[in-house]
């Protein structure tokens, strides 16, 4: 029905602007709005985004729902651990870095992270759903942070030296086209 407000879940927060997300797997629309914003204004804003919401919901249904603790994440951990061990055993000496402490966890917005000070690398359990070359890219990326902490020119030089073609892997992992 044209002009209707798409279904959404509202959370009111201390904030200045309205925000909206469409959840992968379910297509659920979640809206966060300022405490004092009138409901009619929120509905009008959501209605104005109807086309965007429909497109994002179609896209969201093509992606799996976010991983939660439980049997599925445990199975993914079991399948990913030997792959990570093997890749770390291969790449640590190739890159000349000290062998880091590593772990896996459910991560919502990253594929990995590195703490250079403690030499701890964390990998997303979601990597178990990705092809080997993409897992390898994340391993090399995080090990490169043991050499160059930030994403500056030095970091990119390390990546270029050790894994030519890494930009294509990054784009594929994040679902984007390479320019």
PANUSE-858829 format. One line per field, with one value per residue: x, y, z of N, C-alpha, C in turn. Coordinates in steps of 0.1 Angstrom, whole numbers, always signed. Atoms other than C-alpha are relative to their C-alpha. Layout:
! residues N
n.east: (X  ...)
n.north: (Y  ...)
n.up: (Z  ...)
ca.east: (X  ...)
ca.north: (Y  ...)
ca.up: (Z  ...)
c.east: (X  ...)
c.north: (Y  ...)
c.up: (Z  ...)
//
This chain:
! residues 179
n.east: (+8  -9  +1  +0  -12  -6  -1  -13  -1  -5  -7  -3  -13  -5  -7  +5  +6  +6  -8  +7  -7  +8  -8  -2  +7  +15  +5  +7  -3  -1  -2  -3  +5  -1  +10  +11  +6  +14  +2  +4  -12  -8  +7  -2  -14  -1  +8  -9  -11  +6  -7  -13  +3  +3  -12  -9  +6  -3  -14  -2  +5  -10  -11  +4  +2  -12  -3  +3  -6  +8  -6  -6  -12  -10  -4  -9  -13  -8  -5  -9  -12  -12  -4  -8  -13  -9  -4  -9  -13  -6  -2  -9  -14  -2  +1  -11  +6  +1  +13  +9  +11  +12  +13  +11  +12  +11  -3  +11  -3  -14  -5  -11  -6  -13  -6  -14  -7  +1  -2  +12  +8  +14  +6  +14  +5  +6  -10  +2  +10  -7  -10  -13  -9  +5  -5  -15  -1  +2  -12  -11  +3  -2  -14  -6  +1  -12  -11  +5  +13  +11  +3  -7  -8  -9  +8  +3  -12  -1  +10  -4  -12  +3  +11  +5  +13  +8  +11  +11  +5  +8  +12  +8  +5  +10  +11  -1  -7  -13  -1)
n.north: (-12  -12  -10  +6  +0  +13  +5  -2  +0  -13  -2  -14  -2  -13  -2  -11  +4  +13  +10  +12  +11  +11  +11  +11  +13  -2  -12  -8  -14  -6  -14  -7  -14  -8  +2  -10  -1  +5  +12  -3  -4  +12  +7  -7  +2  +14  +1  -6  +10  +13  +6  +4  +12  +12  +4  +6  +13  +10  +3  +6  +14  +7  +3  +7  -8  +0  +12  -1  +11  +12  +12  -4  -7  +10  +8  -9  -1  +13  +1  -11  +1  +5  -9  -11  +5  +3  -13  -7  +7  -3  -14  -7  -1  -7  -14  -3  -6  +9  +7  -6  +8  -3  +6  -3  -5  -6  -14  -6  -10  +1  +14  +3  -11  +3  -9  +1  +0  +14  +10  +9  -1  +6  +2  +2  +14  -1  +3  +14  +0  -7  +7  +0  -12  -11  +2  -3  -15  -5  +4  -8  -14  -2  +1  -12  -10  +1  -7  -14  +0  -7  +2  -10  +4  +11  +12  +4  +5  +13  +8  +1  +8  +13  +6  -8  +4  +0  -9  +8  +8  -8  -3  +12  +3  -10  +0  -12  +1  -7  -10)
n.up: (+0  +1  -11  -13  -7  -1  -14  -6  -15  -4  -13  -2  -7  +0  +12  +8  +13  +1  +7  +4  +6  +5  -5  +9  -3  -3  +6  -10  +0  -14  +1  -13  +1  -12  -10  +1  +13  +1  +8  +14  +8  +3  +10  +12  +4  +5  +13  +11  +3  +4  +12  -5  -9  +9  +6  -10  -4  +11  -2  -13  +0  +7  -9  -12  -12  -8  -7  -15  -7  +0  +8  +13  -2  -5  +11  +9  -7  +2  +14  +3  -8  +7  +11  -5  -4  +11  +6  -8  +1  +13  +2  -10  +4  +13  -3  -10  -12  -11  +0  -9  -6  +8  -5  +9  -7  +9  +2  +8  +11  +5  +3  -9  -7  -4  -10  +2  -13  -6  +11  +1  +12  -2  +13  +0  +3  +13  +10  +3  +11  +12  +7  -6  +3  -8  -13  +1  +0  -13  -8  +4  -4  -14  -2  +4  -10  -9  +6  +1  -8  +6  +14  +8  +11  -4  -1  +14  +6  -5  +7  +14  +0  -4  +6  +12  +3  -12  +2  +6  -11  -9  +7  +1  -14  -4  +10  +9  +13  -1  +11)
ca.east: (+0  +17  +23  +23  +50  +73  +73  +101  +113  +119  +144  +146  +180  +198  +209  +205  +196  +175  +194  +182  +196  +183  +194  +210  +192  +158  +155  +142  +142  +155  +152  +169  +154  +159  +139  +118  +111  +74  +62  +46  +80  +97  +70  +73  +111  +108  +81  +105  +130  +106  +125  +158  +143  +129  +162  +182  +157  +161  +199  +197  +178  +207  +231  +231  +219  +245  +262  +252  +269  +258  +262  +267  +294  +311  +311  +326  +353  +363  +366  +384  +410  +432  +431  +443  +470  +483  +482  +499  +526  +532  +530  +548  +582  +576  +568  +595  +571  +570  +543  +513  +488  +456  +419  +386  +354  +321  +328  +300  +319  +355  +372  +401  +420  +455  +470  +506  +516  +504  +510  +474  +455  +417  +399  +362  +345  +326  +358  +349  +322  +348  +371  +406  +423  +401  +410  +447  +442  +429  +458  +484  +466  +466  +502  +511  +499  +527  +550  +530  +502  +482  +467  +493  +517  +541  +513  +502  +538  +540  +508  +520  +553  +538  +505  +502  +466  +454  +432  +411  +408  +397  +371  +358  +356  +337  +314  +327  +340  +377  +382)
ca.north: (+0  +33  +58  +32  +31  +0  -21  -12  -16  +17  +25  +59  +72  +103  +113  +141  +123  +93  +62  +30  -4  -34  -67  -94  -127  -113  -80  -65  -27  -11  +26  +47  +81  +110  +108  +139  +133  +130  +96  +111  +126  +93  +76  +102  +98  +60  +63  +86  +58  +31  +25  +23  -1  -24  -25  -32  -59  -77  -75  -85  -117  -128  -128  -150  -137  -126  -154  -160  -182  -218  -250  -232  -209  -238  -259  -229  -225  -262  -259  -226  -234  -257  -234  -205  -226  -237  -201  -186  -213  -205  -167  -158  -169  -155  -121  -123  -114  -130  -157  -140  -153  -157  -164  -164  -146  -135  -101  -79  -54  -67  -98  -95  -73  -70  -56  -49  -43  -77  -94  -108  -114  -120  -135  -135  -169  -158  -164  -201  -193  -177  -191  -200  -171  -147  -162  -160  -123  -116  -135  -116  -83  -88  -100  -69  -49  -64  -46  -14  -6  +18  +17  +41  +40  +17  -8  -9  -14  -44  -58  -52  -69  -100  -105  -88  -88  -82  -53  -77  -100  -72  -61  -96  -102  -70  -76  -47  -43  -32  +0)
ca.up: (+0  -11  +16  +44  +70  +67  +99  +123  +159  +176  +203  +218  +229  +239  +205  +179  +147  +137  +126  +109  +102  +83  +99  +77  +76  +87  +70  +103  +104  +136  +141  +169  +175  +199  +230  +223  +186  +179  +167  +136  +126  +130  +110  +83  +82  +79  +52  +32  +33  +20  -13  +5  +31  +4  -14  +18  +29  -4  +1  +37  +30  +7  +37  +67  +100  +124  +142  +179  +205  +203  +182  +149  +162  +180  +148  +128  +155  +152  +114  +114  +141  +121  +91  +112  +128  +95  +80  +110  +109  +72  +74  +107  +95  +59  +74  +101  +130  +164  +167  +182  +207  +188  +195  +177  +187  +172  +158  +144  +123  +117  +103  +127  +151  +163  +195  +187  +223  +236  +202  +203  +172  +172  +142  +135  +137  +106  +86  +87  +61  +37  +11  +21  +2  +21  +54  +43  +35  +70  +86  +66  +73  +110  +110  +91  +120  +141  +117  +111  +136  +115  +80  +66  +37  +56  +63  +26  +16  +39  +24  -11  -4  +12  -5  -40  -49  -14  -25  -46  -16  +6  -19  -23  +15  +19  -11  -32  -67  -71  -91)
c.east: (+9  -3  +0  +14  +5  +1  +14  -1  +7  +7  +3  +12  +3  +9  -6  -7  -6  +10  -8  +10  -10  +8  +2  -7  -15  -6  -8  +6  +0  +3  +4  -3  +2  -12  -13  -6  -14  -1  -4  +12  +9  -7  +2  +14  +1  -8  +8  +11  -5  +8  +13  -2  -2  +12  +10  -6  +3  +15  +3  -4  +10  +12  -4  -2  +13  +2  -2  +8  -9  +6  +6  +14  +11  +5  +10  +14  +9  +5  +10  +14  +12  +4  +8  +13  +9  +5  +10  +14  +7  +4  +9  +14  +2  +0  +10  -6  +0  -14  -9  -9  -12  -12  -10  -12  -10  +2  -11  +5  +15  +2  +11  +4  +13  +4  +15  +8  +0  +2  -12  -8  -14  -6  -15  -4  -7  +9  -1  -9  +7  +10  +14  +9  -5  +4  +15  +2  -1  +12  +12  -3  +3  +15  +8  -1  +10  +12  -3  -14  -11  -1  +6  +8  +9  -8  -3  +12  +3  -9  +4  +12  -3  -12  -5  -14  -9  -12  -12  -6  -8  -14  -10  -6  -11  -11  +0  +8  +13  +0  +12)
c.north: (+12  +9  -6  +0  -15  -4  +2  -1  +13  -1  +15  +1  +15  +2  +12  -4  -14  -9  -13  -11  -11  -13  -11  -12  +1  +11  +10  +14  +5  +15  +5  +14  +8  -1  +9  +1  -6  -13  +2  +4  -12  -9  +6  -2  -14  -2  +6  -9  -13  -7  -5  -12  -12  -6  -7  -13  -11  -5  -8  -15  -9  -4  -7  +9  +0  -12  +3  -12  -12  -10  +4  +7  -10  -9  +9  +2  -12  -1  +10  -1  -6  +8  +12  -4  -2  +13  +7  -7  +3  +15  +7  +0  +8  +15  +4  +7  -11  -7  +6  -10  +3  -7  +3  +4  +4  +15  +6  +8  -2  -15  -4  +13  -4  +10  -2  -1  -14  -11  -11  +3  -7  -1  -3  -14  -1  -4  -15  -2  +5  -10  +1  +12  +12  -1  +4  +15  +6  -3  +9  +15  +2  -2  +12  +11  -2  +7  +15  +0  +6  -3  +12  -6  -12  -14  -6  -5  -14  -10  -3  -10  -15  -7  +9  -5  +1  +10  -7  -9  +8  +4  -11  -3  +10  +2  +12  -3  +8  +9  -3)
c.up: (+0  +12  +14  +6  +1  +15  +5  +15  +4  +14  +2  +9  +2  -12  -8  -12  +0  -8  -3  -5  -4  +3  -11  +5  +1  -8  +10  +0  +14  -1  +14  -2  +13  +9  -2  -14  -1  -8  -14  -8  -3  -11  -14  -6  -6  -13  -12  -4  -5  -11  +5  +9  -8  -6  +10  +6  -10  +1  +12  +1  -8  +9  +12  +12  +8  +9  +15  +6  +0  -9  -13  +2  +5  -12  -9  +7  -3  -14  -3  +7  -7  -12  +5  +5  -11  -7  +9  +0  -13  +0  +11  -4  -14  +3  +11  +12  +11  +0  +10  +8  -8  +6  -11  +9  -10  +0  -9  -12  -5  -3  +9  +7  +5  +11  +0  +13  +7  -10  +1  -12  +2  -14  +2  -3  -14  -12  -4  -12  -13  -6  +6  -3  +7  +14  +1  +0  +14  +9  -3  +4  +15  +4  -4  +10  +11  -5  +0  +7  -7  -15  -8  -11  +3  +1  -14  -7  +5  -7  -14  -2  +2  -7  -12  -3  +12  -1  -6  +11  +10  -5  +0  +14  +4  -10  -9  -12  +2  -12  -9)
//
